[in-house]
């Protein structure tokens, strides 16, 4: 039996937005377009709307990949008829996957975890594109600290589905009581933990915290890596008591 720490990736250990911003700037400059904060905000908004459409089955993934750059380039005044938008999307994902950015304080936090919770195993549970997630993990050196990575794209199921966590637990071979899910998202991480009956810790909580804690049956909250360490140490000590 081990203590299994199941960390969400984006805005928990890695800064997705920092990588995305960097990659968007690079592909726009390659296309002789000027990167501005307004254009970045436009892209994010279009992207978000398209992903919602994808979740509802209104657009395919390649369709989404093409359409988000069509909208951005048209916003910049470009005629997109002769542009290979899927190639631009592929350059964008490549660039992101080589440029992972750790959240501030992660190296110190992981060092503390490995010293204070020596028998714990560290896993990533993430929704998204495998190439992008694994590349960013590798490029930051995070891989050296991990015992495994579970990416929804290759599992055929995603957080918050119970099946996603059932697959994770089956692979780990430990009882669910040994696992704690740590993440910033209520609707994927906290709801997923609740669906699978796992202990949860809401990282960087915001909004009406008591209300959300009740709604999602959250066990712990942590507003910094120091607080998160204390939570995990408590969970670990209880498990091995
Ligand atoms: Mg997240």
Boltz pocket constraint, residues with backbone or C-beta under 6 A from the ligand:
constraints:
  - pocket:
      binder: B
      contacts: [[A, 8], [A, 9], [A, 10], [A, 11], [A, 12], [A, 183], [A, 184], [A, 185]]
      max_distance: 6.0
